[in-house]
Amino acid sequence: MIILLTNDDGIDAPGLKALHCALEGLGELWVVAPVEEQSGVGHAFSINGPLRVIPKDHGDGGRWFAVDGTPADAVKLAVRSLLPEVPVLVMSGVNRGENTGVDLLYSGTVAAAREASVFGIPAVAVSLCSKTFPRFSAAAAFARRLAETVMENGLPRGTMLNVNFPPLPPGRIRGVRITHQAASRYEETVRREVEPRGMFCHWESFTKVLDEEGDGSDVEAVRQSFVSVTPVHHRLTDREFIAEMADWRLDGLLGT
């Protein structure tokens, strides 16, 4: 019984090592992750060249592989080439920094789990909601218990779970909430500078803005010291809007 571990922070990230330690004994653990950090690459995958795979020696019989590609690349290669059989579960993380709201579009951590869900494999993405809080153990321990629960109960085909863990000691976590993705966006500011050779460069900075609050979202749960668990499907169609669009009479746009 194989469990695949991956991430977007790179194969040497402490969150991935904490997750591997927490999941030991649950199954045959295989790690296939990017060579280096791939935060913010979303669901990108490589189509214009070969992918190189570098075996890493962690004393476990050669089940660690670094891929010079994206998190989605890592999952694709693992399932289609590297693993001896299809994994029963894919765990992505533990990510350094939250993945709530609009982050689900950009996150490589979430994309890795979403790629597994496209294959029909149950998957969980786990993030610790801080760039500076150094303790991954509590989030990893929760991931172990959630992995056991998912393996026992299963997930609908195409559905993954997105977990966001508050950066707090275990005694200060208030509980677990099943949430939905917050309605949020990023407001960007761009600073333009002139390099020594006269070329322009641009520095972008980002601030997350919530479009609604107090609504049972992932952001609200984490702010209130709860673990957020959000079921996410890779199908993006706005089914409610389909009926409204029927009144647009789009056939008339053909001009015939």
C-alpha positions, 0 to 999 in steps of 0.5 A, a space after each residue: 500500500 503506497 502513499 505518495 508525499 510531495 510539496 511545492 517547497 522542495 524536497 529538502 523542506 522541513 515541512 515535508 520531512 515532518 510529514 514523512 516522519 508523522 506518516 511512518 508506519 501508515 503505508 509504504 511512503 514514497 516521496 517525489 517532490 520538486 528539486 527546489 521551491 515552486 511556490 506560486 506556480 499553480 497547476 503548471 506542468 512541463 510540456 517543452 522539454 524533458 524532466 530530470 529525476 534525481 534519486 535522494 538517499 534517505 536510508 529507506 530503500 531509495 524511495 525519495 526522488 527530486 524532480 526538476 519541475 513543478 508539483 504537478 510534474 512530480 505527481 504525474 511522474 510518480 503515478 505514471 513512471 516512478 512508483 511501482 503501483 498507483 498510490 492509495 493516497 497523496 499527501 502534499 505539504 506541510 507547506 510553509 504559509 497558508 493556502 486559503 481563498 484565492 491562494 487555491 488558484 496559485 498554490 503548488 501545494 494545492 495543485 499537487 493534491 488536485 493533480 492526484 484528484 484528477 487521477 482519481 486518487 484521494 489527496 490532501 494538501 496541508 499548510 501551516 499558516 505562517 512563513 516564520 512559525 517553525 513547528 511543523 509537528 502539530 500540523 503533521 500529526 493532524 495530517 497523519 490522523 486525517 490521512 487515516 480517516 480519508 483512507 477509512 472513509 474515502 473521498 468522492 472521485 475528483 475531490 481533495 481536501 485542503 487543510 490550513 493549520 493555525 501557527 499555534 501550539 496544540 493546546 491553543 487550537 480550538 478545534 476543526 471546522 469544515 469550511 469553504 474557500 473564502 471569496 478573496 483576491 490580491 491587490 498588487 502594487 508594482 515598483 519600477 526601478 532602473 538597473 545599472 545598465 538602464 534596463 527597467 525591472 519591476 517589483 510586485 507586492 501583494 496584499 490579500 483582500 477578503 470580499 466577504 467575512 464571517 461566512 464559515 470560510 477557510 480564512 475565518 476558521 484560521 483567524 479564530 484558531 481553528 483548523 480549516 478543512 475544505 473539500 475542493 473539486 477540480 471541476 471549475 464550471 459555474 453551474 448556477 450561471 449556466 441557466 442565466 447564460 441561456 438568455 444571452 442568445 449566443 447563437 446570434 453572435 455567429 452572424 449567420 
